[in-house]
Amino acid sequence: MPANPLRVVIVGGGFGGLYAARALAGSPAAVDKSGRVIVNPDLSIPGHPEVFAIGDTAHVVAPARNLLGIREKDPMLLPGVAQPAIQEGRYVARIIRRRVLALKPPRPFWYWDKGDLAIVGRVVSLNSQGCSLAVAAR
Ligand SMILES: Cc1cc2nc3c(=O)[nH]c(=O)nc-3n(C[C@H](O)[C@H](O)[C@H](O)COP(=O)(O)OP(=O)(O)OC[C@H]3O[C@@H](n4cnc5c(N)ncnc54)[C@H](O)[C@@H]3O)c2cc1C
C-alpha cells in the first residue's frame, strides 16, 4: 500500500502509453517483447502499487471465465482488444474506490472472455465457436 493511498497513477494511453509506462516501471525487464508492461495480478506495476497499466499498455496474464462463467483451466495472456481494456479499467476503478474508502482490496483481476466476433461482408458474422449468423446490414 502506498504511503498516500489517494496517490494513484493510471497509464492507459493504448500504444501511446507504452513510453510512459516503461519510464514508470523503470526497468527493461518489466516489459514484454512488444514493450507492454508486465503487471501484477491487480494490474499494478511491480514495486509500484500506486501505478496501474491497463489496456494495450499492459501485458496481462489472468484467470479467465468463458461466456457461461465457467473458469478456464489455465490463465491466459489477454489480447490487445477492447474487452480486456474495458474490464481492466473497471477493475482498477474498483481498487481505487476501495482504497479511498479504506476497504479490503478486491480479489485479483480475472477476465470474462465473451468470445470474438468477426464481420465478414455485409450479412455474415463468425463467432469464436465457429457458428455463423446473419446480421442486418444496409
Ligand atoms: C485499426 C484497429 C482496429 C481495431 N479493431 C478492433 C475490434 O474490432 N475489436 C476490438 O475489440 N478491438 C479492436 N482494436 C483494438 C482496440 O482498439 C484496443 O485494444 C483498445 O482500444 C485498447 O484500449 P486502450 O484504452 O488501451 O487504448 P486506446 O483505446 O487506444 O485509448 C488510448 C487513449 O489515450 C490517448 N492518448 C495516447 N497518448 C496520450 C498522451 N500522451 N496523452 C494523453 N492521451 C493520450 C489516445 O488518444 C486514446 O484516446 C482495434 C485497433 C485498431 C488499431
The ligand as an SDF file (V2000), in Angstrom:
LIG
                    3D

 53 58  0  0  0  0  0  0  0  0999 V2000
   -7.3870   -0.3610  -36.6430 C   0  0  0  0  0  0  0  0  0  0  0  0
   -7.7780   -1.0430  -35.3520 C   0  0  0  0  0  0  0  0  0  0  0  0
   -8.9140   -1.8210  -35.3310 C   0  0  0  0  0  0  0  0  0  0  0  0
   -9.3010   -2.4400  -34.1510 C   0  0  0  0  0  0  0  0  0  0  0  0
  -10.4200   -3.2080  -34.1520 N   0  0  0  0  0  0  0  0  0  0  0  0
  -10.8380   -3.7610  -33.0060 C   0  0  0  0  0  0  0  0  0  0  0  0
  -12.0510   -4.5070  -32.9600 C   0  0  0  0  0  0  0  0  0  0  0  0
  -12.7470   -4.6760  -33.9590 O   0  0  0  0  0  0  0  0  0  0  0  0
  -12.4320   -5.0230  -31.7800 N   0  0  0  0  0  0  0  0  0  0  0  0
  -11.7050   -4.8510  -30.6480 C   0  0  0  0  0  0  0  0  0  0  0  0
  -12.1050   -5.3340  -29.5850 O   0  0  0  0  0  0  0  0  0  0  0  0
  -10.5470   -4.1640  -30.6540 N   0  0  0  0  0  0  0  0  0  0  0  0
  -10.0920   -3.6180  -31.8060 C   0  0  0  0  0  0  0  0  0  0  0  0
   -8.9130   -2.9110  -31.8290 N   0  0  0  0  0  0  0  0  0  0  0  0
   -8.1050   -2.8400  -30.6010 C   0  0  0  0  0  0  0  0  0  0  0  0
   -8.7130   -1.8500  -29.6340 C   0  0  0  0  0  0  0  0  0  0  0  0
   -8.9520   -0.6200  -30.2860 O   0  0  0  0  0  0  0  0  0  0  0  0
   -7.7300   -1.6450  -28.4870 C   0  0  0  0  0  0  0  0  0  0  0  0
   -7.3270   -2.8840  -27.9340 O   0  0  0  0  0  0  0  0  0  0  0  0
   -8.3810   -0.8300  -27.3730 C   0  0  0  0  0  0  0  0  0  0  0  0
   -8.8550    0.4030  -27.8820 O   0  0  0  0  0  0  0  0  0  0  0  0
   -7.3600   -0.5730  -26.2750 C   0  0  0  0  0  0  0  0  0  0  0  0
   -7.8700    0.3690  -25.3820 O   0  0  0  0  0  0  0  0  0  0  0  0
   -6.8790    1.3100  -24.6010 P   0  0  0  0  0  0  0  0  0  0  0  0
   -7.7220    2.0800  -23.6480 O   0  0  0  0  0  0  0  0  0  0  0  0
   -5.7370    0.5380  -24.1030 O   0  0  0  0  0  0  0  0  0  0  0  0
   -6.2670    2.2870  -25.7020 O   0  0  0  0  0  0  0  0  0  0  0  0
   -6.9870    3.2980  -26.6840 P   0  0  0  0  0  0  0  0  0  0  0  0
   -8.3880    2.9170  -26.9580 O   0  0  0  0  0  0  0  0  0  0  0  0
   -6.0210    3.4090  -27.8430 O   0  0  0  0  0  0  0  0  0  0  0  0
   -7.0530    4.6520  -25.8870 O   0  0  0  0  0  0  0  0  0  0  0  0
   -5.8860    5.3650  -25.5990 C   0  0  0  0  0  0  0  0  0  0  0  0
   -6.2550    6.8290  -25.4790 C   0  0  0  0  0  0  0  0  0  0  0  0
   -5.1380    7.5310  -24.9440 O   0  0  0  0  0  0  0  0  0  0  0  0
   -4.9450    8.7020  -25.6990 C   0  0  0  0  0  0  0  0  0  0  0  0
   -3.5240    9.0610  -25.5840 N   0  0  0  0  0  0  0  0  0  0  0  0
   -2.4520    8.4580  -26.1530 C   0  0  0  0  0  0  0  0  0  0  0  0
   -1.3140    9.0870  -25.8050 N   0  0  0  0  0  0  0  0  0  0  0  0
   -1.6800   10.0910  -25.0000 C   0  0  0  0  0  0  0  0  0  0  0  0
   -0.9610   11.1050  -24.3270 C   0  0  0  0  0  0  0  0  0  0  0  0
    0.3520   11.1830  -24.3900 N   0  0  0  0  0  0  0  0  0  0  0  0
   -1.6520   11.9930  -23.5770 N   0  0  0  0  0  0  0  0  0  0  0  0
   -2.9860   11.9040  -23.4830 C   0  0  0  0  0  0  0  0  0  0  0  0
   -3.7380   10.9710  -24.1100 N   0  0  0  0  0  0  0  0  0  0  0  0
   -3.0840   10.0830  -24.8490 C   0  0  0  0  0  0  0  0  0  0  0  0
   -5.3480    8.3190  -27.1060 C   0  0  0  0  0  0  0  0  0  0  0  0
   -5.6830    9.4680  -27.8440 O   0  0  0  0  0  0  0  0  0  0  0  0
   -6.5640    7.4620  -26.8390 C   0  0  0  0  0  0  0  0  0  0  0  0
   -7.7440    8.1940  -26.7130 O   0  0  0  0  0  0  0  0  0  0  0  0
   -8.5140   -2.2850  -32.9800 C   0  0  0  0  0  0  0  0  0  0  0  0
   -7.3740   -1.4850  -33.0150 C   0  0  0  0  0  0  0  0  0  0  0  0
   -7.0010   -0.8790  -34.1910 C   0  0  0  0  0  0  0  0  0  0  0  0
   -5.7590   -0.0220  -34.2120 C   0  0  0  0  0  0  0  0  0  0  0  0
  1  2  1  0
  2  3  1  0
  2 52  2  0
  3  4  2  0
  4  5  1  0
  4 50  1  0
  5  6  2  0
  6  7  1  0
  6 13  1  0
  7  8  2  0
  7  9  1  0
  9 10  1  0
 10 11  2  0
 10 12  1  0
 12 13  2  0
 13 14  1  0
 14 15  1  0
 14 50  1  0
 15 16  1  0
 16 17  1  0
 16 18  1  0
 18 19  1  0
 18 20  1  0
 20 21  1  0
 20 22  1  0
 22 23  1  0
 23 24  1  0
 24 25  2  0
 24 26  1  0
 24 27  1  0
 27 28  1  0
 28 29  2  0
 28 30  1  0
 28 31  1  0
 31 32  1  0
 32 33  1  0
 33 34  1  0
 33 48  1  0
 34 35  1  0
 35 36  1  0
 35 46  1  0
 36 37  1  0
 36 45  1  0
 37 38  2  0
 38 39  1  0
 39 40  1  0
 39 45  2  0
 40 41  1  0
 40 42  2  0
 42 43  1  0
 43 44  2  0
 44 45  1  0
 46 47  1  0
 46 48  1  0
 48 49  1  0
 50 51  2  0
 51 52  1  0
 52 53  1  0
M  END
$$$$
